[in-house]
Amino acid sequence: MKDIKVLGPGCKRCQTTEDMVKTAAASLGLDVAVEKVTDYAEMAKYGVLSTPGIVIDGKVVHAGGLPKEDDLKKWLQA
Amino acid sequence: MTTLAASLGRARKSQGAWMAGLAVAVVLWFAIYRQLLPFAQWLVARLPIAPGSHLASSVEFFFYDTPKVLMLLTLVVFAMGVVRSFFSADRTRALLAGKREGLGNIAAAHLGVLTPFCSCSAVPLFVGFVSAGVPLGVTFSFLIAAPMVNEIALGLLFALVGWQVALTYLVFGLSVAIVSGWIIGRLHLESWLEPWVREVRAGDVDLEDEHLSWIDRFEAGWEAVREIVGKVWYWMIAGIAAGAFIHGYVPEALLSGIMGSGSWWSVPAAVLLGIPMYSNAAGIIPVIEALLGKGAAIGTVLAFMMSVIALSLPEMIILRKVLSARLIAVFIAVVASGILTVGFLFNALYS
């Protein structure tokens, strides 16, 4: 099971990103645990400068702006 | 239907289709833009309003400015979206880390204008910069320049008010950011950060180098248009309505008496008035256009605009998470004095 974190203080884009991650995982039939990280100190530890950021199994794969759907699926399958 | 969608999808991926589409769009844009004033006049003449009345002049301003500002906004936002795809917060940080103050402040202010930045990213960005060894003052130059020299405000000023005002706004906005950041750096206020910020050891990220094609950049521009224009259009309409009212009804003598260059207190009053007001650049520019038309002094008006855009309460509340209240007070004081100086200087230069 993949452990996915969506980093963002709770702006609209972060919410959209979380939904996109869930939708993409569901369409691939993957079993994932999605967690929302809103704590700034936690975000800083990952070194993410612009939100929303996406962390998959401890690795930052995306930071800033909405991810592209194709990329998202690629990261999830990696 | 599905075949149409599929071919549209393919067209989106083709650089040639983008180029051709953009060329057609630009030609159409200029063709329509030139017809806006005659169209507004024609429309007002059809309405049961006495020609030459206050109402007619207000309504014409509204009918002319609404499509005009909307079109300009779309153009400016698209162009900026494409330009910004060349910059990223990570690259900017790498450029600024370890830079000395002085030169670092200058670089930070310029990058602040160009780096894509949304206010909800202000805190992670601030922490990320400081923990990566970007000096506090340089970080502030970046943080001040980003809202102070608003690219939308710049584009709209250029088109609606004139290039001289736009250029001066750019130069003075950058100067305020550079000097304010430098002063904050000189004050050595590192101990005034919230304690956790000083302790954070930021992790290193190595994102795969995203290779962007021109199609990606155009798509980024289009994405920016959808997002920003979708978000600010009601600010814009409200601003144009306010501008239309000023244009049609407010007597010139009254306004130039209050906001003219003769009254020294109008600049500080404009800055104070602007702090609690929070509007978007797209909403404030039509008001400015109308104020200037009525003889308000340019320095006073610019000071008001900078204060509304750059010093906003919501942003202060977000920044409170990383800065102590004292540091925020210093930040407001330094930036407000910078804006005051700009206002007075402008009034002295142009009166």
HADDOCK unambig.tbl for C-alpha pairs under 7 A between the chains (distance, minus, plus):
assign (segid A and resid 9 and name CA) (segid B and resid 120 and name CA) 6.89 0.50 0.50
assign (segid A and resid 11 and name CA) (segid B and resid 120 and name CA) 6.61 0.50 0.50
assign (segid A and resid 40 and name CA) (segid B and resid 124 and name CA) 6.44 0.50 0.50
assign (segid A and resid 41 and name CA) (segid B and resid 200 and name CA) 6.98 0.50 0.50
assign (segid A and resid 43 and name CA) (segid B and resid 124 and name CA) 6.87 0.50 0.50
assign (segid A and resid 44 and name CA) (segid B and resid 124 and name CA) 6.09 0.50 0.50
assign (segid A and resid 44 and name CA) (segid B and resid 127 and name CA) 6.56 0.50 0.50
assign (segid A and resid 44 and name CA) (segid B and resid 128 and name CA) 6.27 0.50 0.50
assign (segid A and resid 44 and name CA) (segid B and resid 202 and name CA) 5.52 0.50 0.50
assign (segid A and resid 45 and name CA) (segid B and resid 200 and name CA) 6.79 0.50 0.50
assign (segid A and resid 45 and name CA) (segid B and resid 201 and name CA) 6.37 0.50 0.50
assign (segid A and resid 45 and name CA) (segid B and resid 202 and name CA) 4.69 0.50 0.50
assign (segid A and resid 45 and name CA) (segid B and resid 203 and name CA) 5.12 0.50 0.50
assign (segid A and resid 46 and name CA) (segid B and resid 202 and name CA) 6.42 0.50 0.50
assign (segid A and resid 46 and name CA) (segid B and resid 203 and name CA) 4.92 0.50 0.50
assign (segid A and resid 47 and name CA) (segid B and resid 128 and name CA) 6.35 0.50 0.50
assign (segid A and resid 47 and name CA) (segid B and resid 202 and name CA) 4.93 0.50 0.50
assign (segid A and resid 47 and name CA) (segid B and resid 203 and name CA) 4.54 0.50 0.50
assign (segid A and resid 47 and name CA) (segid B and resid 204 and name CA) 5.68 0.50 0.50
assign (segid A and resid 47 and name CA) (segid B and resid 205 and name CA) 5.94 0.50 0.50
assign (segid A and resid 48 and name CA) (segid B and resid 124 and name CA) 6.76 0.50 0.50
assign (segid A and resid 49 and name CA) (segid B and resid 89 and name CA) 6.42 0.50 0.50
assign (segid A and resid 49 and name CA) (segid B and resid 90 and name CA) 6.76 0.50 0.50
assign (segid A and resid 49 and name CA) (segid B and resid 124 and name CA) 5.22 0.50 0.50
assign (segid A and resid 49 and name CA) (segid B and resid 125 and name CA) 4.55 0.50 0.50
assign (segid A and resid 49 and name CA) (segid B and resid 128 and name CA) 5.73 0.50 0.50
assign (segid A and resid 50 and name CA) (segid B and resid 89 and name CA) 6.79 0.50 0.50
assign (segid A and resid 50 and name CA) (segid B and resid 121 and name CA) 5.16 0.50 0.50
assign (segid A and resid 50 and name CA) (segid B and resid 124 and name CA) 6.48 0.50 0.50
assign (segid A and resid 50 and name CA) (segid B and resid 125 and name CA) 6.14 0.50 0.50
assign (segid A and resid 51 and name CA) (segid B and resid 121 and name CA) 5.56 0.50 0.50
assign (segid A and resid 60 and name CA) (segid B and resid 205 and name CA) 6.63 0.50 0.50
assign (segid A and resid 61 and name CA) (segid B and resid 207 and name CA) 6.14 0.50 0.50
assign (segid A and resid 62 and name CA) (segid B and resid 207 and name CA) 6.96 0.50 0.50
